[in-house]
Amino acid sequence: MIMKKKSQIMMAITGMLLAGSVFCLNHPAKASAATIRSYTIGSGNTTVYSNTGLSKRYGTIYGSDELRVLRVTDRYCKVTYPVSRGTKTGYIQTRALLTKTTGGSYRSRAKIIAYKHPGGGSYGYISGGDTVKVLGTYGNYTQVKYPVSGGYKYAFIATSSCNSYITSSQSSSSSGGSVSGGYSSGSAAGKLASYGSKQVRCYTLSAQGKVYAYKDVALRNRTTGSYISCASDEVYVQSVNLSYGSVCLSYPVSGGRKSMYFKISDIMASPSSGVSNYWISKRAYTYKWASSSARYGYVENENVTVVGSSGAYTQIIYSIGGGKYKMGFIKTGEMSTGSSNINSDPVITVNGDCSAIQRNIYNLAMASLGNRGAAYQRWAGLSYNDPYCVAYATYIANQAMIQAGYSASQAVSIVPKHVSTTKMAQWYSERGRYHSYVAWYKSSRGVHMTKNTTISSYTPQVGDLVAIDNDGAIASGPDHTGIVISVNNDRIVLAEGNTGSGTNATRTVKTHTYYKGRPYWYRLDYSKAKIVGFATPAYAGN
């Protein structure tokens, strides 16, 4: 009996100890050495979910709550946030926390005040010399990730300060050491920086030997034991520092991959040159190096970015789908046949210089090439199975206006979140801002359109929303939408969402070139595609 009681007592004690250990697991965890702290973009409340699908409500984050960011994806972020008895961990929409998930890295040239939200709440400061990752813009503010003691912070700084002291090529010199770079944001190196972490893969310029790494971003301390094997190692571009002319590359090592710094000139033929964009209609093979010794893929019926040249080869960056890119070479001779220069100056408009909104439209569209539709479908309230071409075009227009200083409500009043091409055309027609080349009737939506212009009486503008007929049944109304990103006399380029083969969930964003004909604008590579009308939003000055 005594032994039985002792056994019961020991079991009870053991149970209490186990219970105590479980209780300890619920205490707030200490921040790791790489802690990222942040506030939500808005100062209002943000819904927290218990699952990555963001379907099970779990709690609320207030605008005054500082968060610890544990994981970032394009759709959700895992965060720890304060509650009355410690902290909780859950999931929030990425767009509630970040303007962009990727960006280029730059070296700050001055002390800059940081804010919790766009324009509100001091959140420390960026020191001169800090390496800062520049994300997206929100009104007159730019979101950045910058180093602090024990980790990093996501915060906002005035865009004017960002332009003057971080991204500007005129602030690329360094005190306290030599600078080996000094590339402008408009250079080929600047273009490479715009793609973000691990979005571009490539090989070194040299096809033989080794390229040795540096321990620091300023390229002051070269290693002797860390190197890329040129003949075999494919590298991923993680970040680019224009000030120092350095690039952080992920390269293969025994047991995995390693990231270290290298010279931009190790991977780019002409890092200081300007960039141009070409439409390649005929298949052209790409190569790892400036020779035909090793194929790397091919391009066909797509836009490529030209970043340099080496001998008889041209170095390009091209999409491989899923928001990923390769940087390789094609034979320069193949650039002169079956291709056309989309924009020698990036955006060509008819009446003088383009506006800030138009330039934003071009930059946003080019950065979105290869994307699938999830972000645009969510923004417009669609499911992943819904067509998103109209949502994409209106999203780009809205973001361009917000970057130019418009509020979100102002932007959406000028370009509403349309999800139907025919309804979009009707909305602008009712406001006298739709130029229709043909009369049509869409019986399923009850929308009727009359002809009110001819091919010679309206000149398209960058930012126009375009109604396209893709099935050859013009009289029954348009069935696709794009947005004009370049105008060059009798040729225009559209960015179009939901294009290519696959489903509404897997089709991507691409550019297509249209030529002026009679009576429609048309594509050379797809005879059925014809522009039947242009909607001209009331942008400033438009």
Secondary structure, 3 states (H helix, E strand, C coil): CHHHHHHHHHHHHHHHHHHHHHHHHCCCCCCCCCEEEECCCCCCCEEEECCCCCCCEEEEECCCCCEEEEEECCCEEEEEEEECCEEEEEEEEHHHCCCCCCCEEEECCCCEEEEEECCEEEEEEECCCCEEEEEEEECCEEEEEEEECCEEEEEEEEHHHHHHHHHCHHHCCCCCCCCCCCCCCCCHHHHHHCCCCCCEEECCCCCCCEEEEECCCCCCCEEEEEEEECCCCCEEEEEEECCCCEEEEEEEECCEEEEEEEEHHHCCCCCCCCCEEEEECCCEEEECCCCCCCEEEEECCEEEEEEEEECCEEEEEEEEECCEEEEEEEEHHHHCCCEEEEECCCCCCCCCCCCHHHHHHHHHHHHHCCCCCHHHHHHHCCCCCCCCHHHHHHHHHHHHHHHCCCCHHHHHHHCCCCCCHHHHHHHHHHCCCEEECCCEEECCCCEEECCCCCCCCCCCCCCCEEEEECCCCHHHCCCEEEEEEEEECCEEEEEEEEECCCCCCCCEEEEEEEEECCCCEECCCCCCCEEEEEECCCCCCC
